[in-house]
Amino acid sequence: MTEIMQTTIAATLASAVASLRAAGVEQPRLDARLLLQQASGLSREAILAEPKTALTADALGAFSRLLARRCRREPVSHLLGQREFWSLQFKVSHAVLDPRPDSETLVAAMLSQAPDRSAELTLLDLGTGSGCLLLALLSELPNARGVGVDLSPAAIGVAQANAIDLGLDRRAAFVVGDWAAMMAGPFDWVICNPPYVVDGDIVGLRSEVHRFEPRLALAGGADGLDAYRRILPDVKRIIGTDGVLGLEVGQGQMTAVRTLLRHCGMGDHRVHSDLSGIERCVLARPITEN
């Protein structure tokens, strides 16, 4: 257990930063401040403006416990219980994949397909996890409704809580299921951020990911493409004639995923890159017979 001996904000943060840096944490200063905010109830502004303020014993104890967990590389989002995505706050836990900024690329790409955001669209989110993709889209589409599916009952519980917190529970339903096998459709949009990490590469991911995030949401099989093979045949069955499928794709996998799309009757591929220039998602539409 890491002990915090000093009592001022400045001294406490300095000690914490040293501990986090020694543990290999990438952003020790930011993480230390966020954890102190959580433990003390002080705002960011108060912490930065009043570094000589003495902390209470209760705040120090709570901070010490959070710091010890972060030094074991537990994600900050788990310690705070939330993560921002698409400028919305989402509850997170060990049961769901942390919402990543890269996944906002898929949200933006799908919204580019809606010239009229007031349209009454029906959405399906496969492997919904925290519900971040579906709920972010519903927040931008006031007349749309959607269903999120996940194999994990615990993940479904997190997604339902997020829908309630965001005031979207009247337009979002969440069900436990195995991808799209139980769905009937038709849906206007189908979205999915499937597990796409090659099984053998998981142990090489950051400790925060491979030790604390659900393997179910990471493991994509021997080549990272198992989930795509499972999903795509059912997607062709449940997507509307003019529907749009949006898939997040792992780095270097776009060519293989587009091949799978073509084999399952999905064409008109539109690839979108994230802010790092990585091909992050692809949109596709059903190929119609002439």
SEFI-727019 format. One record per residue (C-alpha): residue in three letters; z, x, y. Coordinates in nm, 3 decimals, decimal comma, padded with zeros to 5 digits. Example, Ala and Ser with C-alpha at 12.3 -4.5 7.8 and 13.67 -1.06 7.14 Angstrom:
<lokols>
[lokol ALA; [00,780; 01,230; -00,450]],
[lokol SER; [00,714; 01,367; -00,106]],
</lokols>
This chain:
<lokols>
[lokol MET; [00,000; 00,000; 00,000]],
[lokol THR; [-00,097; 00,137; 00,339]],
[lokol GLU; [00,201; 00,135; 00,575]],
[lokol ILE; [00,176; 00,077; 00,946]],
[lokol MET; [00,466; 00,262; 01,108]],
[lokol GLN; [00,374; 00,229; 01,476]],
[lokol THR; [00,419; -00,099; 01,659]],
[lokol THR; [00,178; -00,098; 01,954]],
[lokol ILE; [-00,172; -00,235; 01,927]],
[lokol ALA; [-00,328; 00,103; 02,006]],
[lokol ALA; [-00,119; 00,302; 01,759]],
[lokol THR; [-00,158; 00,042; 01,487]],
[lokol LEU; [-00,536; 00,037; 01,525]],
[lokol ALA; [-00,558; 00,417; 01,530]],
[lokol SER; [-00,366; 00,441; 01,204]],
[lokol ALA; [-00,572; 00,164; 01,048]],
[lokol VAL; [-00,903; 00,322; 01,151]],
[lokol ALA; [-00,800; 00,647; 00,985]],
[lokol SER; [-00,707; 00,467; 00,663]],
[lokol LEU; [-01,031; 00,270; 00,656]],
[lokol ARG; [-01,242; 00,576; 00,728]],
[lokol ALA; [-01,072; 00,761; 00,445]],
[lokol ALA; [-01,151; 00,467; 00,215]],
[lokol GLY; [-01,522; 00,494; 00,299]],
[lokol VAL; [-01,547; 00,176; 00,508]],
[lokol GLU; [-01,863; 00,183; 00,720]],
[lokol GLN; [-01,729; 00,023; 01,040]],
[lokol PRO; [-01,360; 00,111; 01,049]],
[lokol ARG; [-01,298; 00,031; 01,417]],
[lokol LEU; [-01,461; -00,309; 01,408]],
[lokol ASP; [-01,296; -00,402; 01,080]],
[lokol ALA; [-00,952; -00,291; 01,199]],
[lokol ARG; [-00,981; -00,505; 01,511]],
[lokol LEU; [-01,103; -00,811; 01,323]],
[lokol LEU; [-00,817; -00,782; 01,076]],
[lokol LEU; [-00,564; -00,742; 01,356]],
[lokol GLN; [-00,701; -01,051; 01,527]],
[lokol GLN; [-00,657; -01,242; 01,203]],
[lokol ALA; [-00,306; -01,112; 01,139]],
[lokol SER; [-00,170; -01,143; 01,492]],
[lokol GLY; [-00,354; -01,443; 01,632]],
[lokol LEU; [-00,446; -01,234; 01,936]],
[lokol SER; [-00,793; -01,264; 02,086]],
[lokol ARG; [-01,043; -00,980; 02,100]],
[lokol GLU; [-00,995; -00,968; 02,476]],
[lokol ALA; [-00,616; -00,940; 02,448]],
[lokol ILE; [-00,638; -00,659; 02,194]],
[lokol LEU; [-00,882; -00,460; 02,408]],
[lokol ALA; [-00,707; -00,526; 02,740]],
[lokol GLU; [-00,346; -00,472; 02,636]],
[lokol PRO; [-00,337; -00,179; 02,390]],
[lokol LYS; [00,028; -00,094; 02,466]],
[lokol THR; [00,154; -00,438; 02,364]],
[lokol ALA; [00,409; -00,424; 02,082]],
[lokol LEU; [00,327; -00,621; 01,770]],
[lokol THR; [00,578; -00,843; 01,595]],
[lokol ALA; [00,711; -00,760; 01,251]],
[lokol ASP; [00,532; -01,063; 01,109]],
[lokol ALA; [00,200; -00,955; 01,258]],
[lokol LEU; [00,246; -00,601; 01,130]],
[lokol GLY; [00,329; -00,722; 00,782]],
[lokol ALA; [00,028; -00,953; 00,768]],
[lokol PHE; [-00,196; -00,679; 00,903]],
[lokol SER; [-00,067; -00,425; 00,651]],
[lokol ARG; [-00,150; -00,658; 00,364]],
[lokol LEU; [-00,502; -00,724; 00,495]],
[lokol LEU; [-00,558; -00,356; 00,559]],
[lokol ALA; [-00,459; -00,263; 00,204]],
[lokol ARG; [-00,713; -00,512; 00,066]],
[lokol ARG; [-00,987; -00,382; 00,296]],
[lokol CYS; [-00,910; -00,025; 00,188]],
[lokol ARG; [-00,982; -00,145; -00,166]],
[lokol ARG; [-01,321; -00,250; -00,020]],
[lokol GLU; [-01,269; -00,624; -00,033]],
[lokol PRO; [-01,521; -00,770; 00,217]],
[lokol VAL; [-01,396; -00,853; 00,565]],
[lokol SER; [-01,547; -01,200; 00,532]],
[lokol HIS; [-01,324; -01,270; 00,232]],
[lokol LEU; [-01,019; -01,154; 00,424]],
[lokol LEU; [-01,111; -01,371; 00,722]],
[lokol GLY; [-01,233; -01,656; 00,502]],
[lokol GLN; [-01,552; -01,701; 00,699]],
[lokol ARG; [-01,885; -01,548; 00,796]],
[lokol GLU; [-02,129; -01,628; 01,075]],
[lokol PHE; [-02,484; -01,726; 00,981]],
[lokol TRP; [-02,749; -01,876; 01,209]],
[lokol SER; [-02,479; -01,891; 01,483]],
[lokol LEU; [-02,271; -02,121; 01,258]],
[lokol GLN; [-01,939; -02,041; 01,093]],
[lokol PHE; [-01,932; -02,071; 00,713]],
[lokol LYS; [-01,636; -02,061; 00,481]],
[lokol VAL; [-01,679; -01,794; 00,213]],
[lokol SER; [-01,488; -01,687; -00,095]],
[lokol HIS; [-01,526; -01,477; -00,409]],
[lokol ALA; [-01,724; -01,771; -00,553]],
[lokol VAL; [-02,027; -01,731; -00,324]],
[lokol LEU; [-02,263; -01,465; -00,203]],
[lokol ASP; [-02,185; -01,360; 00,153]],
[lokol PRO; [-02,446; -01,505; 00,392]],
[lokol ARG; [-02,662; -01,216; 00,507]],
[lokol PRO; [-02,852; -01,179; 00,835]],
[lokol ASP; [-03,166; -01,098; 00,631]],
[lokol SER; [-03,160; -01,452; 00,493]],
[lokol GLU; [-03,203; -01,592; 00,843]],
[lokol THR; [-03,565; -01,479; 00,803]],
[lokol LEU; [-03,614; -01,758; 00,548]],
[lokol VAL; [-03,457; -02,018; 00,779]],
[lokol ALA; [-03,682; -01,914; 01,067]],
[lokol ALA; [-03,990; -01,910; 00,842]],
[lokol MET; [-03,924; -02,261; 00,715]],
[lokol LEU; [-03,866; -02,394; 01,067]],
[lokol SER; [-04,204; -02,252; 01,165]],
[lokol GLN; [-04,351; -02,512; 00,925]],
[lokol ALA; [-04,197; -02,802; 01,120]],
[lokol PRO; [-04,394; -02,869; 01,439]],
[lokol ASP; [-04,196; -03,193; 01,466]],
[lokol ARG; [-03,832; -03,115; 01,399]],
[lokol SER; [-03,744; -03,484; 01,422]],
[lokol ALA; [-03,940; -03,558; 01,102]],
[lokol GLU; [-03,754; -03,723; 00,813]],
[lokol LEU; [-03,783; -03,437; 00,566]],
[lokol THR; [-03,619; -03,407; 00,225]],
[lokol LEU; [-03,490; -03,061; 00,136]],
[lokol LEU; [-03,376; -02,898; -00,188]],
[lokol ASP; [-03,177; -02,573; -00,192]],
[lokol LEU; [-03,163; -02,405; -00,533]],
[lokol GLY; [-02,867; -02,174; -00,592]],
[lokol THR; [-02,708; -02,300; -00,272]],
[lokol GLY; [-02,392; -02,087; -00,284]],
[lokol SER; [-02,211; -02,138; 00,047]],
[lokol GLY; [-02,479; -02,387; 00,151]],
[lokol CYS; [-02,580; -02,162; 00,441]],
[lokol LEU; [-02,958; -02,201; 00,405]],
[lokol LEU; [-02,957; -02,577; 00,364]],
[lokol LEU; [-02,697; -02,642; 00,633]],
[lokol ALA; [-02,863; -02,406; 00,882]],
[lokol LEU; [-03,188; -02,597; 00,837]],
[lokol LEU; [-03,020; -02,937; 00,866]],
[lokol SER; [-02,854; -02,823; 01,189]],
[lokol GLU; [-03,206; -02,780; 01,334]],
[lokol LEU; [-03,363; -03,089; 01,173]],
[lokol PRO; [-03,165; -03,394; 01,291]],
[lokol ASN; [-03,337; -03,647; 01,064]],
[lokol ALA; [-03,367; -03,436; 00,753]],
[lokol ARG; [-03,155; -03,477; 00,440]],
[lokol GLY; [-03,097; -03,228; 00,165]],
[lokol VAL; [-02,947; -03,148; -00,173]],
[lokol GLY; [-02,793; -02,818; -00,272]],
[lokol VAL; [-02,773; -02,721; -00,641]],
[lokol ASP; [-02,562; -02,445; -00,793]],
[lokol LEU; [-02,446; -02,362; -01,143]],
[lokol SER; [-02,098; -02,273; -01,012]],
[lokol PRO; [-01,858; -02,563; -00,945]],
[lokol ALA; [-01,653; -02,332; -00,723]],
[lokol ALA; [-01,958; -02,255; -00,511]],
[lokol ILE; [-02,035; -02,625; -00,479]],
[lokol GLY; [-01,682; -02,678; -00,350]],
[lokol VAL; [-01,735; -02,414; -00,080]],
[lokol ALA; [-02,070; -02,566; 00,021]],
[lokol GLN; [-01,921; -02,915; 00,046]],
[lokol ALA; [-01,639; -02,784; 00,266]],
[lokol ASN; [-01,893; -02,616; 00,493]],
[lokol ALA; [-02,096; -02,935; 00,525]],
[lokol ILE; [-01,783; -03,123; 00,633]],
[lokol ASP; [-01,679; -02,853; 00,881]],
[lokol LEU; [-02,026; -02,854; 01,039]],
[lokol GLY; [-02,047; -03,233; 01,055]],
[lokol LEU; [-02,346; -03,238; 00,819]],
[lokol ASP; [-02,186; -03,398; 00,514]],
[lokol ARG; [-02,362; -03,732; 00,575]],
[lokol ARG; [-02,699; -03,562; 00,533]],
[lokol ALA; [-02,615; -03,303; 00,268]],
[lokol ALA; [-02,521; -03,357; -00,096]],
[lokol PHE; [-02,423; -03,086; -00,342]],
[lokol VAL; [-02,441; -03,102; -00,720]],
[lokol VAL; [-02,365; -02,869; -01,009]],
[lokol GLY; [-02,684; -02,795; -01,201]],
[lokol ASP; [-02,909; -02,536; -01,362]],
[lokol TRP; [-03,168; -02,469; -01,093]],
[lokol ALA; [-03,413; -02,761; -01,064]],
[lokol ALA; [-03,397; -02,879; -01,425]],
[lokol MET; [-03,208; -03,200; -01,337]],
[lokol MET; [-03,397; -03,280; -01,017]],
[lokol ALA; [-03,670; -03,541; -00,993]],
[lokol GLY; [-03,820; -03,506; -00,645]],
[lokol PRO; [-04,051; -03,515; -00,470]],
[lokol PHE; [-03,908; -03,287; -00,200]],
[lokol ASP; [-04,083; -03,187; 00,121]],
[lokol TRP; [-03,919; -02,844; 00,126]],
[lokol VAL; [-03,771; -02,639; -00,156]],
[lokol ILE; [-03,581; -02,326; -00,060]],
[lokol CYS; [-03,414; -02,062; -00,272]],
[lokol ASN; [-03,248; -01,725; -00,237]],
[lokol PRO; [-03,229; -01,638; -00,607]],
[lokol PRO; [-03,049; -01,344; -00,767]],
[lokol TYR; [-03,302; -01,063; -00,758]],
[lokol VAL; [-03,110; -00,739; -00,809]],
[lokol VAL; [-03,218; -00,546; -01,118]],
[lokol ASP; [-02,921; -00,562; -01,358]],
[lokol GLY; [-02,900; -00,186; -01,389]],
[lokol ASP; [-02,886; -00,144; -01,011]],
[lokol ILE; [-02,583; -00,366; -00,949]],
[lokol VAL; [-02,326; -00,092; -01,005]],
[lokol GLY; [-02,499; 00,117; -00,738]],
[lokol LEU; [-02,454; -00,146; -00,469]],
[lokol ARG; [-02,179; -00,114; -00,211]],
[lokol SER; [-01,831; -00,168; -00,355]],
[lokol GLU; [-01,793; -00,479; -00,140]],
[lokol VAL; [-02,087; -00,632; -00,326]],
[lokol HIS; [-02,067; -00,524; -00,689]],
[lokol ARG; [-01,687; -00,555; -00,714]],
[lokol PHE; [-01,625; -00,871; -00,513]],
[lokol GLU; [-01,936; -01,088; -00,503]],
[lokol PRO; [-02,034; -01,314; -00,796]],
[lokol ARG; [-02,258; -01,142; -01,049]],
[lokol LEU; [-02,423; -01,480; -01,108]],
[lokol ALA; [-02,564; -01,461; -00,755]],
[lokol LEU; [-02,682; -01,101; -00,788]],
[lokol ALA; [-02,816; -01,029; -01,137]],
[lokol GLY; [-03,191; -01,084; -01,165]],
[lokol GLY; [-03,244; -00,944; -01,513]],
[lokol ALA; [-03,415; -00,627; -01,630]],
[lokol ASP; [-03,679; -00,639; -01,355]],
[lokol GLY; [-03,501; -00,863; -01,102]],
[lokol LEU; [-03,747; -01,150; -01,155]],
[lokol ASP; [-03,575; -01,366; -01,419]],
[lokol ALA; [-03,468; -01,637; -01,173]],
[lokol TYR; [-03,818; -01,673; -01,029]],
[lokol ARG; [-03,955; -01,727; -01,379]],
[lokol ARG; [-03,695; -01,998; -01,440]],
[lokol ILE; [-03,742; -02,172; -01,106]],
[lokol LEU; [-04,114; -02,184; -01,043]],
[lokol PRO; [-04,236; -02,414; -01,327]],
[lokol ASP; [-03,986; -02,682; -01,220]],
[lokol VAL; [-04,065; -02,636; -00,852]],
[lokol LYS; [-04,429; -02,725; -00,909]],
[lokol ARG; [-04,307; -03,045; -01,078]],
[lokol ILE; [-04,068; -03,160; -00,802]],
[lokol ILE; [-04,234; -03,045; -00,481]],
[lokol GLY; [-04,442; -03,291; -00,282]],
[lokol THR; [-04,819; -03,259; -00,259]],
[lokol ASP; [-04,789; -03,128; 00,097]],
[lokol GLY; [-04,454; -02,960; 00,032]],
[lokol VAL; [-04,347; -02,608; 00,120]],
[lokol LEU; [-04,159; -02,366; -00,103]],
[lokol GLY; [-03,961; -02,088; 00,062]],
[lokol LEU; [-03,832; -01,795; -00,145]],
[lokol GLU; [-03,627; -01,495; -00,043]],
[lokol VAL; [-03,757; -01,183; -00,214]],
[lokol GLY; [-03,601; -00,844; -00,285]],
[lokol GLN; [-03,741; -00,526; -00,136]],
[lokol GLY; [-04,052; -00,413; -00,321]],
[lokol GLN; [-04,083; -00,735; -00,523]],
[lokol MET; [-04,330; -00,931; -00,310]],
[lokol THR; [-04,644; -00,848; -00,510]],
[lokol ALA; [-04,481; -00,949; -00,838]],
[lokol VAL; [-04,339; -01,271; -00,691]],
[lokol ARG; [-04,675; -01,371; -00,546]],
[lokol THR; [-04,831; -01,318; -00,888]],
[lokol LEU; [-04,572; -01,551; -01,043]],
[lokol LEU; [-04,641; -01,807; -00,771]],
[lokol ARG; [-05,013; -01,809; -00,847]],
[lokol HIS; [-04,950; -01,844; -01,220]],
[lokol CYS; [-04,735; -02,151; -01,149]],
[lokol GLY; [-04,994; -02,319; -00,927]],
[lokol MET; [-04,849; -02,224; -00,587]],
[lokol GLY; [-05,087; -02,081; -00,328]],
[lokol ASP; [-05,131; -02,033; 00,049]],
[lokol HIS; [-04,877; -01,750; 00,048]],
[lokol ARG; [-04,731; -01,662; 00,388]],
[lokol VAL; [-04,513; -01,352; 00,390]],
[lokol HIS; [-04,244; -01,300; 00,654]],
[lokol SER; [-04,064; -00,972; 00,722]],
[lokol ASP; [-03,707; -00,927; 00,838]],
[lokol LEU; [-03,597; -00,732; 01,145]],
[lokol SER; [-03,615; -00,408; 00,946]],
[lokol GLY; [-03,980; -00,469; 00,862]],
[lokol ILE; [-03,908; -00,548; 00,496]],
[lokol GLU; [-04,110; -00,829; 00,340]],
[lokol ARG; [-03,816; -01,066; 00,298]],
[lokol CYS; [-03,955; -01,410; 00,214]],
[lokol VAL; [-04,269; -01,591; 00,113]],
[lokol LEU; [-04,376; -01,950; 00,175]],
[lokol ALA; [-04,614; -02,124; -00,064]],
[lokol ARG; [-04,772; -02,465; -00,115]],
[lokol PRO; [-04,893; -02,643; -00,430]],
[lokol ILE; [-05,254; -02,572; -00,516]],
[lokol THR; [-05,433; -02,906; -00,522]],
[lokol GLU; [-05,723; -02,985; -00,752]],
[lokol ASN; [-06,056; -03,050; -00,579]],
</lokols>
